[in-house]
Structure formats: structure tokens, C-alpha cells
């Protein structure tokens, strides 16, 4: 996934499924700065085609499950 830097004057959602007909936007590392009484948000963002997002969610959950089991079983992966 290719992450790029974006900026907005509105606090972005970490997962945005609604603003585009084609993509789901993922955002991370959101930081806030105030310049001349205006709040700006800077963040990393990537986009995933909507028809591939379900697969992405499944992979993320599978990774989280594996990480949890490795922690519980005290296994180094």
C-alpha cells in the first residue's frame, strides 16, 4: 500500500468509506497544528478500491488474530 501525506482543516476519519464512490481511504498518524487560529490536520493516507476493501479487512483481522495468538502462546514469529 502506498501511503502519502495529506492535510485538511477538518478532522479526518481513520476509515472513510463515504467520500468516494471508488475508494476507501485509510488514515493514520493524524496530527494537529494551529496556524493563525486555524486548525490543520496532517496525516498519512492511502486509498483502497472499494471492491478490494473487504479482502483488506479480512487480512487485517487475520493478522491481528495471529499476533494475539503469538502473544498468548509466547511465540516469536
Phi, psi and omega in degrees: 000138181260116179263141177225161182273133177229164179218146181208157173268357176247141178296119183278150173286147178292326175234120182240104180262355191252336189282347181228146176280338187255331190232155166253129180261132175250138182228145179212168178054048181284125177234155184243139172219149180245126179229120180052047179065016176245131179269128177243144176243128177246139185200164172267142185219145170220162180234144180235132176304138184303325181288351178252354186294322179300319177296318177302313180299318179298316179296320179296317179294320178297317177298317179297320178297316179295315178300319180295313180297321178297321179292314182296319181274357181054053180247137175269123179253000000 
